[in-house]
Amino acid sequence: MRKGLLLLMAFMSVLVYSCSRGGSPVDDGSGNPHVENPTDTTPPVITISTPTESQTYTSGSTIHMTGRISDDLGLYRGTIKLVNDANGLVLKEQAYEIHGLLAYNFSLSHTAVVSAAADYTVTVSFEDHGLNTVTRSVKVKVNP
């Protein structure tokens, strides 16, 4: 039993450390080792397909946040947020930790209900294993 457990632990270590090409393990703050890739100097590319800049919604409508994140050597982690600009309230947030994928299509939705016109910002931020970070934002309006 002990030998099987040791083999399983060794296998899991290989999986954890193989999330990137090269580099040395670093604790990313969550207790999980992360392999940085110092040769990766190109940041990820973010395309926000929806919503479009200055798109207007009516109360009760669903804001669909869709797009694609890609990186030449592999994605690491990021977030998608929908924030009310007037008060900074985060209305919707999704965190991602994606190892080894070169591209990821994201999709997140939020039904907006307002009694007065409100401005929202959709922000997508992502990091690769070279710790290169990119952020893209789109502003929208929701009317009652």
N, C-alpha and C positions, 0 to 999 in steps of 0.2 A: 504494500500500500504506500509506504513512504517513498519508494523508488518511483512509483507512478506519479505521485504528487510532485516530486522533484523534476521529472520529465515534463510534466504539464507546466510548471513554473518556468522552466527553461524555454519551452515553446512560446509561452506568453511573452517572455522577455524579448524573444526574437521578433514577434509581431509588433510589440510596442516600439522597438528601436528601428524597425524597418520602414517607418512611415516617411522617410525622406532619403535622399541620396547624399550620404556623407555627413560630416559634422560630428559634433560631440553632444552627448545627452545633457540636457538642462532641465531642471524642474520649472515648469511654466507657471508655478504658483498654485496649481490645483492639486499638487501631489503626483501628477502624471509626468513622467519624463518625456521630453520632446527633443527631437534631433534637429538642430539647426543646420542649415546648409549655407556656409559663408560664401560659396561660389555663386549663389543665386542673387543676382543684382537687379533682376527684372520684376517689377511689381505685377500683381494680378491685374486682369482687365475686367471691369464691371460694365455690363450693359443693362440698363433698366428699360424694359419694354413697356411696362405699364406700372403706374400711370405716366402720362406725359406731362411735361412741364406746364404749369398753370391750368391743368385740367380742372373742370368744375363738376362737383357732385351735388346732388340734393340729399337732404336728410333722409336716412333710411336706405340709401344706396350702399353698395359694397365696393370698397376700394380694393382692387386686386393689384398686388405688388408682385410683378413677375419680371424675370430677366435671367441673365446668365453671368456666371463668374468663371473665369478661366485663368490658368497660369501655366507657363511653359514647363515648369519642373514639378508642379503639384501644389495644391491648395492646402492650407492649414486650418485657419479659423476665422470667424467673422460674425457679424450681426446684421440684422435688418430691423429697422425701427420706424414706427409711425409716431410722430410727436405733434402735440397741439402747440403751435407757435406762441400763443398768447400766454400760456401758463407753464410750458415746458413739460406737461404731463405726457408720459409715454403711454400711448393708447394700445400699442401692439409691439411686441419685441420677440424676435426669434434669434437664438444664438446657435451657431454651427461650429462643429469641429469635424473637418473633413480631411482625412489623410490619404494621400496617394492619388486622388482624382485630379485630372488635368482640367476638368470642366464640370460645372454643376448648374443645372437649371433650377432656379428657386421660384416658389409660389407661396404667397402668404396673403390672407384676406382679412379685412376688418369692415364691419358694418358701422357706418358713421351716422350718429344721431345727434343733431344739434337743434337748439331753439333760436340761436343767433348765428350769423355768418362766422365761419371759423377758417383759419389758415392752418394747414398741416404740412409737415415735411416728412418725406420718406427718405431715409438714409440707409445706404448699404455700404458697409465697411468690411474689408477682408484683408487677410494677411497670408503670406506664403511662408515656406520653411526658411527662407532667407531673411525673415522678419521685415520684408517689404510690405508696406500697407498702402491701400488705396481706398478712397471714400468717394462716393457719388451720392448726390441728393437731388430730389425733385420736389417742388412745392406745388400743392394743390389747394383748392378752396372747396368748402362744403357750405351750401346755403340751406336755410330752413325750408 
